[in-house]
Amino acid sequence: ICDIATAAAQEIKPDYIVGHSLGGLMAEVVASLLLIPGFSFNAPGPVSLITESPFLNTDKAHYKGLKFEVHLRKDDPVSNTNEEWHINPTPIWHEGYSHHMDDMAIDIQKDMASNK
């Protein structure tokens, strides 16, 4: 699936790439390969649960400094799956357990409003 997403991004050439859950994992993989900035939300770490090999570009220097935010929930089991493997080594952690994107969006809006 990540190969299909990478091929599509090569053709479309998006300015940003965004994904939630499995889509977030794919967004991180595509970003690491094609250097597209973006965001992922409540995504598992992009690594094979069977072989423990990463799906990201294995040359971390290739995407070092890429603007890519990783937003995770502290009590969401998906967010806590392989959290050490994300493209951004310092994800933004949010309180709660909800895996739903609408809840995450509300929390991010609250955080942005409180930082003004």
C-alpha positions in Angstrom: 0.0 0.0 0.0 2.8 2.4 0.8 4.3 1.8 -2.7 1.0 2.8 -4.2 0.8 6.0 -2.0 4.4 6.8 -2.9 3.8 6.4 -6.6 0.6 8.6 -6.4 2.6 11.3 -4.5 5.3 11.3 -7.1 2.7 11.9 -9.8 0.5 14.4 -7.9 3.4 16.3 -6.2 1.5 17.5 -3.2 2.7 20.4 -1.0 1.8 18.5 2.1 0.8 15.0 3.1 -1.6 14.2 5.9 -3.0 11.0 7.4 -4.8 9.5 10.3 -4.2 6.1 11.7 -3.1 3.8 8.9 -3.2 6.8 6.6 -0.8 8.6 9.0 1.6 5.7 8.8 1.5 5.9 5.0 1.9 9.7 5.1 5.1 9.2 7.2 6.5 6.6 4.9 5.9 8.8 1.8 7.3 11.9 3.5 10.4 10.0 4.5 11.0 8.9 0.9 9.9 12.0 -1.1 10.7 14.8 1.5 7.1 16.1 1.6 6.3 18.0 4.8 3.1 17.1 6.6 1.3 15.7 9.6 0.2 12.3 11.0 -2.5 11.7 13.7 -2.9 8.7 15.9 -0.7 6.6 13.7 1.2 3.5 14.7 4.9 3.7 14.3 5.8 2.7 10.7 7.5 -0.6 11.3 6.6 -4.1 10.5 5.1 -5.9 13.5 6.4 -9.2 12.0 9.9 -8.5 10.9 10.5 -5.3 13.0 11.9 -3.6 9.9 11.0 0.0 9.4 8.9 1.2 6.4 10.6 4.6 6.5 13.6 5.5 4.4 16.4 3.9 6.4 18.7 6.8 5.7 17.5 9.1 8.5 19.9 11.9 7.3 17.8 12.0 4.1 14.8 13.4 5.9 16.4 15.0 8.9 14.9 18.5 9.4 11.8 17.7 7.4 8.8 19.6 8.7 6.6 16.7 9.7 4.4 16.8 12.9 3.4 13.6 14.6 0.3 13.9 16.9 -0.4 11.0 19.2 -2.8 10.2 22.1 -1.3 9.1 25.4 -3.9 6.4 26.1 -4.7 5.4 22.5 -3.4 1.8 21.8 -2.8 2.6 18.1 -0.7 5.7 19.0 1.3 3.7 21.4 2.2 0.9 18.9 5.9 1.3 18.0 5.9 5.0 19.0 9.7 5.1 18.9 9.7 4.5 15.1 8.0 7.8 13.9 9.6 10.1 11.4 9.7 12.8 14.0 11.6 11.6 17.1 9.6 14.0 19.3 5.9 13.5 18.6 3.3 15.8 20.1 1.4 13.9 22.8 -2.2 14.7 23.6 -4.2 13.6 26.7 -6.9 11.0 26.3 -7.7 7.8 24.6 -10.0 8.7 21.7 -8.7 7.5 18.3 -11.2 9.7 16.4 -9.8 12.4 14.3 -12.6 14.9 15.2 -11.6 14.7 18.9 -7.9 15.2 17.9 -8.8 18.3 15.8 -10.8 19.8 18.7 -7.8 19.3 21.0 -5.4 20.9 18.6 -7.7 23.9 18.1 -7.8 24.3 21.9 -4.0 24.0 22.2 -3.6 26.6 19.4 -6.1 29.0 21.1 -4.4 28.7 24.5 -0.9 29.4 22.9 -2.0 32.8 21.4 
